[in-house]
Amino acid sequence: LGDGQSQALCFSSLGIAYLVIQEPQKAIKYLEDAFKTAQASGDLYLQGRNLANLSEAYYSLLSFEKAIYTGCLGMYLLQQIASREWRQPAGLITIIQGQMGVEAFQNALQQNRPRIISLIGVDGYDYLPHLLEEYKQLM
């Protein structure tokens, strides 16, 4: 398992397994490792999927701010490579927005703005509301 993609897939698989057996805390460790490894290998699909799965793990721990951060990044990266899987994190983010209320959601997103911009830029950050609106129109 010398190459980064294979390592990222292994970490990701372990993280998903922990999600399935409802151990999100353990899942987070492996999914974070999977994201970092995918990032180092330049695999945008694996980065997006791992961020989407991280969002699920954080959501199950009621850590909404982290779920929003990882979910938005995953949604954006997957959409940028034309993967329909961007809808999965978009759906979760929409649920979180409904649970928190629009104002609290916007505040949480704004608090993560510098971190999000460091990964996807200002244009990417500004595109997030458009993606969420597009998702809502698809549903």
N, C-alpha and C positions, 0 to 999 in steps of 0.2 A: 504494500500500500504506500509506495513512495510518492505517487503523484497526488497533488492537492485535491483534485476532483474525487478520487476514490476515498480519500480520508474524509472529505466533506460529506460524501454519501453515507459512509459508515457512522459518523457522528449524527447525521440527520436521522438515519434509521433508528439509532438508539433513542434519540430524543422523541421521535414519533411513537416508539414503543412505550416509553414512559407516559406520554400523553394518553395513549389508548388505555393503559392500566390506571389512569387517573393519579399519576404522581408528577404533577406539573413542576415541582421544585427540582426534581432530578432531570426532567425533560429540558428545563431551561439551560442547565450546564452544558448538555450535549448540543442543543440547538445553537447556543452562543458559539461553541467551538466550531460547529458546522458552518455558521455564518462567516466567522473569521477566516476559516480555511477556504471557503468558496470565494470570499473576497480576495484572498491572496492569489487564488488561481484565476481570478477574473471571470468566473462563471456567474453571470447575472441571473440566470434561471434559478440556480441553487441558492443564491443570495436571497432572491425574492421568496422562494418557498420556505426557506428557514426563517426569514423574518415573519412570514405569515403564520408559521407554526409557533414561533415565539409569542406572537400576539395572542394566539389561542391559549397558550400556557399562562401568560400574564392575566388574561381575562378570567381564567378559571381560579386564579388567586385573588381576584377582585382588584388587581393592580391596573386600574383603567388607564392611567397616564402612560405607563410603559406599553400597555396593549395598543394604545393609540399611536405611539411613536413607532413601534415595530410594525404595526399593521399598515400604517400610512406608507412607510418605506417599502414594505413588501408589495403593497398594491401598486405603487408607482413603478418599481423596477419591473414587475411582471407585465404591466401595461406597456412599458417602453419596449419590451421585446415581443410585443403582440401576442402574449400568452393570455388566453381566456381565463386563466386561473387568478387573474387580478381581482376577479369578482368575489372570491372567497374572503380575502381580508376586507374588501369593501363592504361585504355583508356584515361582518363582525363589527367594523367601525360604525356602520349605520345603527346596529343594535346598541352599541355603547353610547352613541350620540342620543338615541332615544331614551336610554336609561338615565343619562346624566343631565339631559336638557341641552339645548343649543348653546347657551351662554357658557355653562361650565365646560362643555366640550371645546368650544373655541378658546377658552382660557388654557385648557390643558394642551391644546395644539400649539398655541402661542408660546407656552413655556418651553416646548420642545423645538421651537423654531430654529435656534442656533445649531442644535445637533442635527436636525433634518437638513438644513441648508449646507452643512459641512459635507453631507453625503450626496445630495441630489441638486444642490444649488438653489438659488432664489426662484428661478423659473419653475423648477420641480416643486418647490414648496407652494408656489402660487397656483400650480396646476391641481393640487390635491382637492380643493373644493369642487372643481369642475369634474374630476373623476367620480367623486361621491355623488354628484348630481346626475352624472351619466348612469351610474349604477342604479340609482333610484328610478330613473326613467325606464331602464331595462326591466325592472321588476314591476 
